[in-house]
């Protein structure tokens, strides 16, 4: 499966960034409920494994929160590669809003 990696810088510090992402992750579920059939998260310290299913396509990955950046690594099915640019921009936009 092709890989997607997105880094988003922040100046919140690691602990604050983790708290914000944990608090706002459920709002993502609500915001995209009509498009997402399943969204699972598993937090382990400053990292989260996720699994997202939408329109018959499943995306898995990891979010790592460092003191100065958040990195999203995802495995995209081949069929999702046509939307790679849009997926990247959506991730950057959403994380940017969460980390201000």
C-alpha positions as CSV (number, residue, x, y, z in Angstrom):
1,X,0.0,0.0,0.0
2,X,1.2,3.5,-0.8
3,X,2.2,5.7,2.2
4,X,1.1,9.2,2.9
5,X,3.1,11.3,5.4
6,X,2.1,14.8,6.5
7,X,4.1,16.9,9.1
8,X,2.3,19.9,10.7
9,X,4.5,22.2,12.9
10,X,3.2,23.7,16.1
11,X,4.4,25.7,19.1
12,X,2.2,24.3,21.8
13,X,4.6,21.8,23.3
14,X,4.0,18.1,23.3
15,X,1.7,17.7,26.2
16,X,-0.7,20.5,25.1
17,X,-0.7,19.2,21.5
18,X,-1.6,15.7,22.7
19,X,-4.4,17.1,24.9
20,X,-5.9,19.2,22.1
21,X,-5.8,16.3,19.6
22,X,-7.4,13.9,22.1
23,X,-10.1,16.4,22.9
24,X,-10.9,17.3,19.3
25,X,-10.7,13.9,17.7
26,X,-14.3,13.0,18.5
27,X,-15.4,16.2,16.8
28,X,-13.8,14.9,13.6
29,X,-16.1,11.9,13.9
30,X,-19.1,14.2,14.2
31,X,-18.0,16.5,11.4
32,X,-17.5,13.7,8.8
33,X,-20.2,11.3,10.1
34,X,-21.9,11.2,6.7
35,X,-18.7,10.2,5.0
36,X,-17.0,7.9,7.6
37,X,-18.5,4.6,8.4
38,X,-15.9,3.7,11.0
39,X,-13.2,5.7,12.9
40,X,-11.2,4.0,15.6
41,X,-8.4,5.5,17.7
42,X,-5.9,3.8,20.1
43,X,-3.8,6.2,22.1
44,X,-0.4,5.1,23.5
45,X,1.3,8.1,25.2
46,X,2.1,10.7,22.6
47,X,1.0,8.5,19.6
48,X,-2.2,7.3,18.2
49,X,-3.0,4.4,15.9
50,X,-6.1,4.9,13.8
51,X,-8.3,3.0,11.4
52,X,-10.8,4.9,9.2
53,X,-13.3,3.3,6.8
54,X,-15.2,5.4,4.2
55,X,-17.1,4.4,1.1
56,X,-15.6,0.9,1.2
57,X,-12.0,2.1,1.6
58,X,-10.0,1.6,4.8
59,X,-7.1,3.8,5.8
60,X,-4.8,2.9,8.7
61,X,-2.0,4.9,10.2
62,X,-0.3,6.5,13.1
63,X,-0.2,10.1,14.5
64,X,3.0,11.0,16.4
65,X,3.0,14.1,18.5
66,X,6.5,15.6,19.0
67,X,7.3,18.8,20.9
68,X,7.3,20.9,17.7
69,X,5.3,18.9,15.1
70,X,2.6,16.4,14.5
71,X,3.3,13.7,12.0
72,X,0.6,11.6,10.3
73,X,1.7,8.4,8.6
74,X,-1.1,6.6,6.7
75,X,-1.3,3.6,4.5
76,X,-3.6,4.4,1.5
77,X,-5.2,1.8,-0.6
78,X,-4.3,2.2,-4.3
79,X,-7.9,3.4,-5.1
80,X,-7.4,6.3,-2.7
81,X,-4.2,7.6,-4.4
82,X,-6.3,9.7,-6.8
83,X,-7.4,11.7,-3.8
84,X,-3.9,11.9,-2.1
85,X,-3.5,15.7,-2.6
86,X,-7.0,16.4,-1.2
87,X,-6.4,14.1,1.7
88,X,-3.0,15.8,2.5
89,X,-4.6,19.3,2.4
90,X,-7.5,18.2,4.6
91,X,-5.1,16.8,7.2
92,X,-3.0,19.9,7.2
93,X,-6.0,22.2,7.4
94,X,-7.7,20.2,10.3
95,X,-4.5,19.8,12.3
96,X,-3.6,23.4,11.7
97,X,-7.0,24.4,13.2
98,X,-6.5,22.1,16.2
99,X,-3.0,23.3,17.0
100,X,-3.4,27.1,17.0
